[in-house]
């Protein structure tokens, strides 16, 4: 069954969807999916997945409760896999330059990955990661 499933969109509701999409576009050098752009949505291509950035209009469009809060600590976060351990450090520095807050500097995990933990300009947690061994996907430089 899993071969029939793919992850098409991963989206976040933002206070500033243009600022947020620009942050991730500039940090990871991603391409905009301009055909999907609207007054309340911006999108970036990341492999076969679209990273979506909705304005707060999505709260009503998706019939979410008005109590839906934006930019808060959440139990979900994005992990961006990079090609090398060196890229983790370089992209972490670039993220901070672009407005991210460093939560945990690059470190080696107990499961063999090299990663850092940050908050984007709206406070959403994300990780920059290089998996090691059989723990994660293989990427070539």
C-alpha positions in Angstrom: 0.0 0.0 0.0 2.8 2.5 0.8 3.9 2.4 -2.9 0.6 4.0 -3.7 1.1 6.9 -1.3 3.3 9.9 -1.8 3.5 13.2 0.1 2.3 15.9 -2.3 2.0 19.0 -0.1 3.3 20.0 3.3 1.8 23.3 4.3 1.9 25.8 7.1 -0.4 28.7 7.9 1.6 31.9 8.2 1.2 35.5 9.5 3.4 36.5 6.5 3.2 33.8 3.8 5.4 35.8 1.4 8.1 36.3 4.0 8.0 32.7 5.1 8.2 31.3 1.5 11.0 33.7 0.7 13.0 32.6 3.8 12.8 28.9 2.8 13.3 29.7 -0.9 16.5 31.7 -0.1 17.8 29.3 2.5 17.5 26.1 0.4 17.6 27.6 -3.1 14.2 26.2 -3.9 12.1 26.9 -7.0 8.8 28.7 -6.7 5.7 26.9 -8.0 4.4 30.1 -9.4 1.4 28.4 -11.1 0.0 27.7 -7.6 0.5 31.3 -6.3 -2.6 33.2 -5.2 -3.6 36.0 -2.8 -3.5 33.5 0.0 -0.9 30.9 -1.0 2.7 30.5 -2.1 4.5 27.3 -2.9 8.0 26.0 -3.3 9.2 22.8 -5.0 11.2 20.3 -3.0 11.7 17.1 -5.0 8.3 15.7 -5.5 6.7 17.6 -2.6 5.3 21.1 -2.5 6.1 23.3 0.5 3.0 25.4 0.9 2.6 28.7 2.7 -0.9 29.8 3.4 -2.1 33.2 4.7 -4.4 33.2 7.7 -7.3 33.0 5.2 -6.7 29.3 5.2 -8.2 29.1 8.7 -11.6 29.9 7.2 -11.1 28.1 3.9 -10.3 24.8 5.7 -13.0 25.3 8.3 -10.5 25.3 11.1 -11.5 26.8 14.4 -10.9 30.5 14.9 -8.7 29.6 17.9 -6.1 28.2 15.4 -2.9 29.9 16.4 -0.1 30.8 14.1 3.6 30.9 14.8 3.4 28.9 18.1 5.5 26.0 19.2 3.9 22.9 17.6 4.3 19.2 17.9 5.1 19.0 14.2 8.2 20.3 12.5 10.0 20.0 9.1 13.3 18.2 8.7 15.3 19.2 5.6 17.8 16.5 4.5 21.0 17.8 3.0 23.8 16.2 1.0 26.6 16.4 3.6 27.5 17.1 7.2 29.3 20.2 6.1 26.1 21.5 4.6 24.4 21.3 8.0 26.8 23.9 9.4 26.8 26.1 6.4 23.0 26.2 6.0 22.5 26.7 9.8 24.7 29.8 9.6 22.7 31.0 6.5 19.4 30.4 8.2 20.4 32.5 11.2 21.6 35.3 8.8 18.1 35.1 7.1 16.3 35.5 10.4 16.1 32.1 12.0 16.8 31.6 15.7 19.3 28.8 16.6 17.9 26.4 19.1 20.5 23.7 18.9 23.8 24.1 17.1 24.9 21.3 14.7 25.6 18.2 16.7 25.9 14.4 16.1 22.8 12.5 17.1 22.7 9.1 18.9 21.4 7.6 15.7 24.3 8.8 13.5 22.9 11.9 11.9 24.4 15.4 12.0 21.7 18.1 12.6 20.7 21.5 13.9 17.4 22.7 15.3 16.1 26.2 14.5 13.0 28.4 14.6 12.0 30.2 11.4 11.1 33.9 11.5 7.5 33.0 12.6 8.7 30.6 15.4 8.1 27.3 13.6 10.7 24.6 14.4 12.7 23.0 11.7 15.8 20.9 11.5 18.6 20.8 9.0 19.8 17.2 8.9 22.3 14.8 7.3 21.3 11.2 8.0 24.0 8.7 8.6 24.1 5.0 7.8 20.9 3.1 7.3 18.9 5.6 9.5 17.9 7.9 6.6 17.7 8.4 2.9 20.9 8.4 0.8 21.8 11.6 -1.1 24.6 12.2 -3.5 26.4 15.5 -3.6 
